[in-house]
Amino acid sequence: MFSLVGKIAIVTGAASGIGLAVAERFLAAGADVTGLDRSPKFGRSFPCIQGDVADESQLAAAFDGVAAQHGRLDIVVNNAGIQPLGVGFADLTPQLLERTFAINTHGVALGIKHAARHLGHGGRIVNTGSFVGTIGVPGGSAYAASKAAVIHLTRLAAVELAPRGITVNCVCPGTVATPAVLGIPNNPEIPFAESRTPLGRLATPGEVAAAFHFLASDEAGYITGAILPVDGGITAGWERYDLTPPDESIWKA
Ligand SMILES: NC(=O)c1ccc[n+]([C@@H]2O[C@H](COP(=O)([O-])OP(=O)(O)OC[C@H]3O[C@@H](n4cnc5c(N)ncnc54)[C@H](O)[C@@H]3O)[C@@H](O)[C@H]2O)c1
């Protein structure tokens, strides 16, 4: 079940965190995986091309290279991203907006464009969104907006590529225990997420990778345009809602 044997996959941002977990999970399921990451720190059990997803020529060359080497491409995961959270509108700069959107949003839009040149019927694109792309959080400014755009790009691509039998979906993680989160000294996001997430803890990268695996599989062939929260329930609702229970007369005839 959910075999990826024989599938040719590219995962961007595969040198760390969620992307690394996705690449390793795809490998375990039998896929042939190539990573694309700007970091030179690979040393992984799969090949990784060094490149910047915000640079269209580098992105296109990487996708072309993998497709040429294998004769086709089956799965593309547009995951590379930066997470400049904690910047309110008062501190927002054009430079922060431009760089955040260049990587998180343009990187996904162009990833879809160049994936679609190579994917055939049954092809899969899975993008990485974020729970903050679906709800408002203070300090989200550039980052959360860049992820909201990824969510809508997913829907746009899903309808445009459906006639070719290509599915496009988006995984929206909550707070995940990756270097991007754990590497910030005394990161206040960690205790906050633990206390506000209904399941009471951060996600592991592996738990998030499981959703990518399902959406990349043949079994997910009728799912497209889906925005899948993997967030411990943090977007399911409020943990508190102050109310006065109604008088019984409300439901008694
Ligand atoms: N960790 C979380 O809590 C969380 C929550 C929701 C969404 N996300 C999203 O998940 C994705 C992965 O995040 P992570 O937590 O694993 O982070 P991470 O920092 O551990 O890994 C991100 C990887 O992307 C690479 N990368 C960054 N910019 C790049 C670029 N321009 N071109 C190529 N590669 C680039 C980095 O080198 C790194 O290897 C991001 O899109 C992030 O926004 C993370």
The ligand as a Gaussian input file, in Angstrom:
#p B3LYP/6-31G(d) Opt

LIG

0 1
 N        9.024000      23.820000      10.921000
 C        7.793000      24.290000      10.985000
 O        7.259000      24.496000      12.084000
 C        7.018000      24.560000       9.728000
 C        5.641000      24.795000       9.861000
 C        4.877000      25.034000       8.728000
 C        5.505000      25.068000       7.484000
 N        6.852000      24.864000       7.389000
 C        7.431000      24.915000       6.047000
 O        8.071000      23.686000       5.783000
 C        9.126000      23.890000       4.856000
 C       10.389000      23.261000       5.407000
 O       10.686000      23.885000       6.647000
 P       11.632000      23.190000       7.745000
 O       11.041000      23.496000       9.052000
 O       11.923000      21.789000       7.369000
 O       12.915000      24.122000       7.586000
 P       14.478000      23.786000       7.530000
 O       15.137000      25.113000       7.658000
 O       14.816000      22.689000       8.477000
 O       14.652000      23.239000       6.049000
 C       14.429000      24.062000       4.953000
 C       15.368000      23.665000       3.830000
 O       15.071000      24.491000       2.698000
 C       16.291000      24.938000       2.154000
 N       16.096000      26.206000       1.457000
 C       15.752000      27.413000       1.979000
 N       15.714000      28.342000       1.035000
 C       16.023000      27.728000      -0.127000
 C       16.144000      28.164000      -1.467000
 N       15.977000      29.440000      -1.801000
 N       16.444000      27.257000      -2.430000
 C       16.665000      25.953000      -2.098000
 N       16.581000      25.487000      -0.849000
 C       16.272000      26.361000       0.134000
 C       17.233000      25.082000       3.343000
 O       18.588000      25.081000       2.955000
 C       16.825000      23.885000       4.186000
 O       17.600000      22.737000       3.867000
 C        9.220000      25.403000       4.626000
 O        8.516000      25.750000       3.453000
 C        8.510000      25.959000       5.855000
 O        7.994000      27.239000       5.631000
 C        7.610000      24.596000       8.478000

